[in-house]
């Protein structure tokens, strides 16, 4: 049974205060565990920086080295390297060495889909 109703005056909230126990129970059961929430939050924080999102977007099109990324994004190679260290620590990018050159790419399809979804949402 819902809790007793009380009146409010704002239009963007319920006009009465009531609780739906079955809906609350189902929503609580659907919540991810704390570890998953913390890892996902860290992942999303990495995407929240404009420079990192540009780097990831560039890597979404092809594998690139630090020198290439520096020119594409318009920042110094040392700044790109710093951002790539953060992205590697967050498991968003990986690299392979070819001689003395390190080529970076997105880690997996999850990163690709998240970047594309964020950009699609922003352009609507």
N, C-alpha and C positions, 0 to 999 in steps of 0.2 A: 504494500500500500504506500502511495506517495506521501512524502512529508507534508505537513500543513502548509497552505499557501500564504504568502505575504505579498503585498503589492509593491511594485517599483515604478519609477517614472521614466526611465530611459528606454528608447526604442530599439536599441541593439542588444538587449538582454531579454530573458524571459520576463513576462509580465507578472508571473507568479513564481514563487520559489517551490519547486517540487523535485523529488529525486525519483529516478526510475531504476530500482535496484537491479533488474535483469540486464538493462543496458550498461550500467556501471560495472557489473560483474563481467560481462562479456568484453567490455573495453579493457578492463584490468588484465584479463586473461590474454588479450591480444598484444599487450605491451611486451617489447623485447626485454631481455635481462639487462642489468646495469652495465655489464662489460660491453655488450653489443651497442648500447646507447652511447657509451663513452667513446668507443672506437668510431662509430658513425659520426658523432659530433666532431671529433678530431679531423676526420676525413672531410667533412663539409667546411670546417674552418680553413683548411688548406685551399679550398676552392673560392673562398670569400675574398681573396686578394686579387685585384685586377691584373697585376703582372703575372701571377701564377696562372690565372685563367687564360691569359693570352698565350703563355708558354704551352699550356695543355691544349689549347685550341690549335696552335701551330703543329704540335705533335700528333694531333688527331688526323691531320692530313698526310703526314709522312714522318719518317724517322729523320732526326736532325742532330747535328753536333752543336756544341756550345757556341762555336763561331757563327754558325748559321742562325741559331736562336737569337743571338745578340743582335744581328742585323734585322731579323724579322720583328722582334719585340721592341727594338730601339733602346736597349740598355747595354751597359758594359758587360763584357764576358765574365768578370768577377761577380757582378750582380746576378747574371744568369746562373752561374755555378752555385751561388748561395741558394737561390730559389730551387734549383734542381736537387740540392742536398736535402732540403725540406721535403720536396715531393718524393724523393727516394725513400726517406725515413717513413713517410706516410704511405708507402707502397702504391703510389699513383703512377710513377715512372720507373723504368729500368733502363739499363744500357748494355751495350756490347762494345768491345774494343776491336778495332781493325787497325792494326799497327799501333800508332800513337794517337789515334783519333777515337774518341768515345761517342758513339751514336745513341741518342736517347729515343725512347718510344714509350707510349702508354702501356701500363702493365697488363690491362685486360679489357674485355668488352664492357665491364661494369663502369669503368672510368669513362670510356667513350660514350656510353649511353647517358650517363649523368651529365656530362658536359653538354651534349646535344640537347638533352631535355631542358637544362637551365637556359641555354641560349634560345631555344624555341619558345620557352615560356616568356623570356624577356622581350622577344620580338613580336609577341601577340598584342 
